[in-house]
Amino acid sequence: MRVDGQVARPSARLDAGQAITVELPQPRTVDLRPEAVALNVVYEDADLLVIDKPAGLVVHPAPGHQQGTLVNALLARWRDFKGLKGDLRPGIVHRLDKDTSGLLIVAKSDAAMLKLARQIKDRRIRKEYLALVEGRLKPAQGRIEAPVGRHPTERKRMAVVRGGREAVSHYEVEDYRGDLTLVRVKPVTGRTHQIRVHLAFTGHPVAGDQLYGHRKLPGLPRQFLHATRLGFYQPTSGEWIELESPLPDDLRAFLATLPAPTAAPGSTAGR
């Protein structure tokens, strides 16, 4: 952007009568190529597959992550893979953040994609996450209902903001580990970063979360958030399918370094 022919600083104040010109760069095209990225497929049928995504794997190409994504791996395994969300997101029904591990549905056809998307819209797909959070989360059970939207000044962050989109999460404490809490979270809605934002909003951000957390924890390589359970209706048969993923080795190993668990009064998690 230029003001009166000079490159403008973002902080520049404008006066009446100044001429502003904007030069838009040509959009970059992304050449999606099949790549041999290992995938852990825990369920597959003619309509869909469910991946147990490892931490560090980006779901689809984005700025800074043009290659080595789940989509690249899908194209390598199924050469005719197509979906409804355009060339960059074939079959992607919902997402997990790069450093969140766990269960993820991928549709194999347009018809399956439509039906699964409808289930998400109607809140019929059930998701459950295990998170370790800073501090001792109380009460042991609760509902977090707070609208989530883009942070007003930090564009890479989401936040609880007035005018944000409806966001609801239910949680139940599994146990306490010293000054940390292991908690199960069931999101009702699916906003970007919803669980991380909601837990940070309570004052108990996800342990190891570099974007919303308060401190680093030695020995924890990433944010402690894992999509451990997933339930949905098979798009063709209507059969209810429910899958579970155990904690991956890195998170399990970190838990082993913490004090012995103590039960949260009033919690029924794990019983």
N, C-alpha and C positions, 0 to 999 in steps of 0.2 A: 504494500500500500504506500502511496506517495501523497504528500500534501504540498501543493504548489510545486510539484516536480521533484521534491526531496523525499527520500525514504523516511517514513514516519516511525517514530517510536510508539510502542503501545501506550505510553503514558501521556502522549502529546495531547494538549487541549486545542480545540478548534475554535476559530473565529468566523463570524459571518463573512461570506464571500470567498472563502478559501476553496480551491479546487482540489478534489480528492479523486485519485485514480486508483483502480484496483487491477492488478494483473493476476489472473488465475492460471496456475500451472496446468499443463495437460494431465489428465488423470492417468495414473499408472495402471497398467494392466497386469494382472497376476496370471501366470501360466501354471495352472494346476497340473502337477505331474505325479504319477504314481511313485511312491517310495516304499521301500521295504522296511517299514517300521513295525516292530513286534506288537501284536495285540493279544490281550487275554480275553477271548470270547467265552462268556460263561453261559450264554443261552443264544440259540439261533433257530429260526424257522423260516418259512417262505416269505414272511412279511417283514421281519425285523431281526435285529441281533442286539444283545446287551453286552457292552464292554465293561470290564473292570479296569478303569483308567488309572494308570500310575500317575503319581505326582510328577510335574515337570512336562507333561505332554499337553500341548496347546490343542484345543478342539478343532479350530479352523483357522485358515490364514488371516493374519491381521498385521498392521504395521509392526515391524520388528520380528515377526514370526511368519515368514512367507513359505517356509519349508519345514518338513519334519513334523507336520501336524497329524491329528487323527484323520482328517479328510484325505491327506496324501496317502496314508496307510490304507484307508478304505478303497481308494481308487486302485491301489496295487493289488488288493485281494479280490475285488469285484470290478472288473474293467468297465462294466456298463452301469456303474452305480450312479443313480440320479435321484433327485429329490425336489422339493418345492421351493427351497429358499435361495435358489440361484446357483450359479456355478461354483461359488466359494463355499457353500454349505450343503452339499448333497446329502440328504438323509438325516441331517442333524435336527433332532426333535427338541432337545434342550441341551444346556451346556453345563460344564463344570469348570471352575477357574483353573488356571494352569497348575497351581500348587495344591489343589484339592484332588484327592483320589476317590475312587469308588465307582459305583454303578451308573451307567449312561446308556440310554436307549438310542438306537439308530434305525431309521426306517429304510426298507429296501425298495419301496415303490411309492409313487405318488398317492395311490389309494391308501396305503398304510400310513403314510405321513399325514394325510388329512384326518384320518380317524384318531391317530394318536394326538395330533394337535387339538382336536376337539375334546379329547379326554383331559388334556392339560387345561384348556379353557374352562371346562366344566368342573375342574378340581377333583377329578376321579382318579388321577394317578397319585399314588401315595409314595412319599419320599421320607426317609429318616436318615439323619446324620449323627455321627458321634463327634463331639468337639471337646477339647480340653480348653478351659478358659481361665483367665487370670482371676485370682481371688476366690472367695467362697460364695457362690451364687445362691441367693435366698430370695423368696421362699423356694422350696424344693421343686415345686411345680408352678407353671405359670403360662400366661399368654402375653406375647408382645405384639401389640397392634400399634404401629407407627408408620406413617407414609414415608416412602423411600424415593429419593430423586437425586439428580446430579448435585454434587457439592457446589455451592454458589461461587466459590473462588478457586477450588482445586479440581480441575476437570477430570483427573484420573480417579477421583474418589466419588463414592456415593455417600449419602448422608440421610438422616431423618430430617426432612424439610417440610415446611408448610407448602401445601400444593403438590406434594409428591404423590406417587401412585400408591394405592392401598397396598399394604403389606402386613401379613399376619403370620406369626410363628408361635408354635406351642413348644414348650420344653419341659423336660423332667430330669432332675439331677440323678445321675447314676451313683456317684459317690464322690467324696472329697479326697484329694491327694495332697496333704499338707495345705499350702495356701493356693492350691489349684483345684478346679472342679471338673470332673468328667460328666458331660451332660448329653442327653439325647435331644435332638431338635427335629421337629416335624413342621416344615414350612407349609402353610396353606396356599400361599401365593408364591410366585417365582420371580421376584425382582432381582436385578443384577446385584450381586454381593449381599443379598438380603440377610442371610444368617450372620455374616461377619458384621454387617452394619447394625443389626438388631442387638447382637450380644455386646458390641461396643457401646451401644446406646444405654444398655443397662449398667455400664461401668465395668463389664467383665468381658473384654475383647478376647477373641480366640488366641490362645497361646502361640507365639511365634509368628503372628500376623504382622508383617512389616508395614502394611498400609494403615491398619486400624488399631494395632496394638500399642502397648505402653513400653514394653521392654523385650529384649532378646533373652532367650533361655538357653544356656549352654547345653549342648548335646541335642537340641531340637533343630533338625535341618530345615524345617519349613513349617507352615501353619498347620496346626493340629486339627484338621477337618477332613472327615471321611464319609462319603455317601455309602452307608452301610446296608440300607434296605430299600428295595424298590418294588412296588406293586402296580400292576396295570392290567387292563383287559386286552386279551389277544384280539387284534383288529378284525380278523375274519370269523373266528369261532365264538368270540365273546367270553372265553374262559379266563378266569382270574389267575394271573401268574404273579407269584411273589418270590423274589430272589434276595439273597443276603450275601454280603461280602465281609469277611473278617478284617480286622485292623491289619494293615500292611506291616511288614517287619520293622520299618523305621519308627513308626509310631508306637508299636508294641515294645520295642527296645527302650524307647524313651520312658514309657510308663513304668518299666521295670526299675528305673533309676529313682523313682519318686517314693515318698513315704507310703506305708501300707494304707490301703483305702479304708475310709470310715464311712458308714452309712449316713445318708441325709435323713433327718427326721421327717416322716410323712411321705417319703418317696416310695413308689412301687416299682421303679425302673429295675429291670433285671430279675424281678421276682417271678 
